[in-house]
């Protein structure tokens, strides 16, 4: 049991909690964050998305927010495998499901319901698949909204 209380921030609200270890799922419940959303630790070095089963050590000054839980779903439309539908742009062979999820996790919202991501060399767009997931595909830099490119240059994502 913790011997002291701390304050953590969620958006504009401050919460008083016991310092010490807690699972992200439990923390979401204490902070009254919708279980369908994902907890994000807003750190000076950049945000860190937390899985519900992760344990973190609460300490003073931590700031959290909740974000939509973006789940990548593979689409044959953008794979080399045969399918019966229309083919879209083909995803690079070195982009596995885990890396695609990482890109989606770091994506930024764009116009409409699209999200945009980059690995520093290539650019990707994604949109909801209307079944609770997202699927993405490669796009040329000319199709990336200019304000998103500017943001990536400003925050060092692109050089």
FENSULLIN-V751098 format. One record per residue. OMEGA is omega in whole degrees, 0 to 359 (* if undefined). Layout:
omega=OMEGA
omega=OMEGA
This chain:
omega=182
omega=180
omega=179
omega=182
omega=180
omega=175
omega=174
omega=183
omega=170
omega=185
omega=179
omega=183
omega=176
omega=179
omega=176
omega=184
omega=171
omega=175
omega=176
omega=185
omega=176
omega=176
omega=182
omega=180
omega=178
omega=180
omega=177
omega=180
omega=180
omega=182
omega=180
omega=176
omega=180
omega=181
omega=180
omega=179
omega=182
omega=179
omega=179
omega=174
omega=182
omega=183
omega=178
omega=180
omega=181
omega=183
omega=177
omega=177
omega=184
omega=172
omega=184
omega=183
omega=178
omega=175
omega=177
omega=182
omega=182
omega=175
omega=185
omega=174
omega=180
omega=178
omega=182
omega=169
omega=176
omega=181
omega=176
omega=178
omega=181
omega=180
omega=178
omega=173
omega=180
omega=178
omega=179
omega=179
omega=184
omega=179
omega=180
omega=181
omega=178
omega=173
omega=184
omega=182
omega=179
omega=177
omega=173
omega=177
omega=186
omega=178
omega=178
omega=181
omega=182
omega=181
omega=180
omega=183
omega=180
omega=180
omega=178
omega=178
omega=178
omega=178
omega=178
omega=179
omega=182
omega=182
omega=178
omega=180
omega=177
omega=179
omega=182
omega=179
omega=180
omega=171
omega=183
omega=179
omega=174
omega=173
omega=181
omega=179
omega=184
omega=183
omega=184
omega=173
omega=177
omega=172
omega=182
omega=179
omega=181
omega=176
omega=178
omega=181
omega=178
omega=170
omega=186
omega=182
omega=178
omega=177
omega=174
omega=182
omega=182
omega=181
omega=179
omega=178
omega=185
omega=181
omega=177
omega=176
omega=179
omega=179
omega=179
omega=178
omega=181
omega=182
omega=176
omega=177
omega=175
omega=177
omega=*
